[in-house]
């Protein structure tokens, strides 16, 4: 990423969190079956990202308001889009990218998605909601059986993805091998 400077803020996005960057920020996260969706406004240089690990909030057993709204793909996307609306970013200017949703990938000692196909269900939920909102996905790297380390520049919308094997997922990779830019 050519626009990363020594003074750029850096954030590690935890599972179930969202981040809206109105100042230039480099957001890093690691994905297995979880899904990251980035939303970027090229004109305003504002970007948002979520790290959702379940597709549908209606299946939650949690009583009352959800303390971690971005743990679900549906509520994470709704929250990010509503936030972009509130700060005055027109939806027609949004650039959407999607990453993760791997199958059978264990991260942080969590069970692989296996028979539940959580990765596939996360991808399907995001595509369904974005289609309903009439928003196109400009780039994606989803599915498969590998994890991903992701870097997102909120100012430029650039995303760098490094595919990880299970050993690298456990160690979160060392960053020395090349990845793909989206």
C-alpha positions in Angstrom: 0.0 0.0 0.0 1.7 3.1 -1.2 -0.2 5.5 1.1 0.8 4.1 4.5 2.9 6.6 6.4 4.6 6.4 9.8 2.0 8.6 11.3 -1.1 6.7 10.1 -3.2 5.4 12.9 -3.4 1.6 13.2 -6.2 -0.5 14.6 -6.6 -4.2 15.1 -10.3 -5.2 14.5 -11.5 -7.8 16.9 -14.1 -10.4 16.0 -17.6 -8.9 16.3 -16.4 -5.3 15.9 -16.9 -2.5 13.3 -14.7 0.5 12.7 -15.5 3.7 10.9 -12.4 5.7 9.8 -13.0 9.4 9.2 -9.2 9.9 9.7 -6.7 7.9 7.7 -6.4 4.5 9.5 -4.8 1.2 8.7 -7.2 -1.5 10.0 -5.9 -5.1 10.4 -7.9 -8.2 11.1 -7.6 -12.0 10.7 -10.5 -14.0 9.2 -11.5 -17.6 9.1 -15.2 -18.3 8.6 -15.9 -14.7 9.7 -16.7 -12.1 7.1 -15.2 -8.6 6.6 -17.0 -6.1 4.5 -15.4 -2.8 3.7 -17.3 0.3 2.7 -15.4 3.2 1.3 -16.2 6.7 -0.1 -13.5 7.7 -2.5 -14.7 11.3 -2.6 -14.7 11.8 1.1 -11.8 9.4 2.0 -13.9 7.7 4.7 -14.0 3.9 5.2 -15.8 1.4 7.3 -15.1 -2.3 8.0 -16.8 -5.0 10.0 -15.6 -8.4 11.3 -18.8 -10.4 11.6 -18.8 -14.0 12.7 -22.5 -15.0 12.4 -24.9 -14.3 9.6 -28.2 -13.5 11.2 -29.1 -11.7 14.5 -32.6 -13.2 14.6 -31.1 -16.5 15.6 -29.4 -15.0 18.7 -30.5 -16.2 22.1 -29.4 -12.9 23.6 -32.2 -11.1 25.5 -32.4 -7.3 25.1 -30.2 -5.1 23.0 -27.3 -6.8 21.5 -24.1 -5.6 23.2 -22.0 -6.4 20.1 -24.0 -5.3 17.1 -21.3 -6.1 14.6 -21.0 -9.8 15.6 -23.8 -10.5 13.0 -23.5 -9.8 9.2 -27.0 -8.4 9.0 -26.7 -5.9 11.9 -23.1 -5.0 11.1 -24.0 -4.0 7.5 -27.1 -2.1 8.7 -25.0 -0.3 11.3 -22.2 0.7 8.8 -24.6 1.8 6.1 -26.7 3.9 8.6 -23.5 5.5 9.9 -22.4 6.4 6.4 -25.9 7.9 5.8 -25.6 9.9 9.1 -22.2 11.4 8.2 -23.5 12.4 4.7 -22.0 9.8 2.4 -24.3 9.2 -0.6 -24.8 5.5 -1.1 -24.2 5.9 -4.9 -20.6 6.8 -4.0 -19.9 3.7 -1.9 -17.3 1.1 -2.9 -18.0 -2.3 -1.3 -15.5 -5.1 -0.9 -16.0 -8.5 0.9 -13.5 -10.9 2.3 -13.4 -14.2 4.4 -16.1 -16.7 4.8 -13.8 -19.7 4.7 -15.0 -23.2 5.3 -13.5 -25.5 7.9 -11.1 -23.0 9.3 -10.3 -22.9 13.0 -9.2 -19.5 14.5 -8.4 -18.8 18.1 -9.2 -22.4 19.1 -12.8 -22.0 17.9 -14.3 -25.1 16.2 -14.2 -25.2 12.4 -17.4 -24.2 10.7 -17.7 -27.7 9.2 -21.2 -28.9 8.9 -22.8 -25.6 9.8 -21.3 -23.8 6.8 -21.0 -20.6 8.7 -18.6 -19.1 6.2 -20.9 -19.8 3.3 -23.9 -18.5 5.3 -22.1 -15.3 6.2 -21.3 -14.7 2.5 -24.9 -15.4 1.4 -26.3 -13.0 4.0 -24.0 -10.2 3.0 -24.8 -10.7 -0.7 -28.5 -10.8 0.0 -28.5 -7.6 2.1 -26.2 -5.7 -0.3 -28.4 -6.7 -3.3 -31.5 -5.5 -1.3 -29.8 -2.2 -0.7 -28.9 -2.0 -4.4 -25.2 -1.9 -3.7 -22.7 -3.8 -5.9 -19.7 -5.6 -4.6 -16.6 -4.2 -6.5 -14.1 -6.8 -5.2 -14.2 -10.0 -3.2 -12.0 -12.8 -2.0 -14.4 -15.2 -0.2 -14.9 -18.9 0.6 -12.2 -21.6 0.3 -10.5 -23.3 3.1 -7.8 -20.8 4.0 -7.9 -18.0 6.5 -6.9 -14.4 5.5 -5.0 -11.6 7.1 -6.5 -8.4 5.9 -5.2 -4.8 5.9 -7.6 -2.0 5.0 -6.7 1.6 4.4 -9.8 3.7 5.4 -8.6 6.7 3.4 -7.9 5.1 0.0 -10.2 2.0 0.3 -7.2 -0.3 -0.6 -7.3 -3.8 0.8 -4.4 -6.1 1.0 -5.1 -9.8 1.7 -2.6 -12.6 2.6 -3.9 -16.2 2.5 -3.0 -18.2 5.6 -2.7 -21.9 6.2 -3.8 -23.3 9.6 -0.4 -22.9 11.2 -0.2 -19.3 10.1 -3.7 -18.7 11.4 -2.6 -19.9 14.8 0.4 -17.6 14.7 -1.4 -14.8 12.7 1.4 -14.8 10.1 4.6 -12.8 10.0 3.7 -10.5 7.2 6.8 -11.3 5.1 5.1 -13.2 2.2 3.2 -11.4 -0.5 -0.5 -11.1 -0.6 -3.1 -9.7 -3.1 -4.3 -6.1 -3.4 -8.0 -5.3 -3.9 
